[in-house]
Each structure stands twice: as C-alpha cells, then as structure tokens.
C-alpha cells in the first residue's frame, strides 16, 4: 500500500497516524517515506511536523 502513495500522501498518512495515536504505524510510514524519498524528508518544516 505505501509503495503506491506519492510523497505528500505518505506524509498525510503519517500525520494522521500520529494524531490518532498510532505511533508505531506512523514510524513505519515515515521509514517508508525516508526510503522512497530521502531528500523530501530533509525539509525542516516536515521534520518538525513528523517528530
């Protein structure tokens, strides 16, 4: 499933998982994002939102 999502959809999914108290799943989603889009996750605003 995660492989089919683009970068922004993956970010939104991770944020939803964090806000709905699913930290382990959010960590997996973020790891997938880092693997697929390594430069995308280096943006400071995104780092702040995901942590």
NURO-362834 format. One record per residue (C-alpha): residue in three letters; z, x, y. Coordinates in steps of 0.001 Angstrom, whole numbers, padded with zeros to 6 digits, always signed. Layout:
% residues N
ALAZXY
...
% end
This chain:
% residues 51
UNK+000000+000000+000000
UNK+000986+002657+002566
UNK-002205+004565+001896
UNK-004219+001595+003196
UNK-002429+001372+006543
UNK-003556+003187+009655
UNK-001100+005281+011664
UNK+000040+002596+014090
UNK+000584+000018+011340
UNK+002636+002557+009403
UNK+004799+003203+012469
UNK+005384-000500+012991
UNK+006302-000911+009342
UNK+008832+001934+009562
UNK+010351+000431+012713
UNK+010633-002991+011092
UNK+012293-001403+008076
UNK+014812+000367+010323
UNK+015566-002785+012321
UNK+016037-004827+009143
UNK+018498-002331+007683
UNK+016207-000741+005095
UNK+016771+002939+005958
UNK+015705+004355+002592
UNK+012415+002481+002648
UNK+011887+003480+006291
UNK+012386+007133+005342
UNK+009727+006791+002634
UNK+007342+005179+005095
UNK+007934+007924+007658
UNK+007404+010592+004987
UNK+004091+008955+004130
UNK+003164+008928+007811
UNK+004019+012622+008172
UNK+001930+013475+005137
UNK-001121+011489+006206
UNK-000919+012031+009989
UNK+001132+015195+010612
UNK+000155+015586+014272
UNK+000778+011912+015027
UNK+004494+012112+014299
UNK+004992+015026+016688
UNK+004823+012773+019769
UNK+008281+012768+021425
UNK+008355+009004+022033
UNK+007500+008334+018440
UNK+010095+010807+017185
UNK+012736+009090+019301
UNK+011763+005624+018054
UNK+011784+006640+014401
UNK+015091+008512+014461
% end
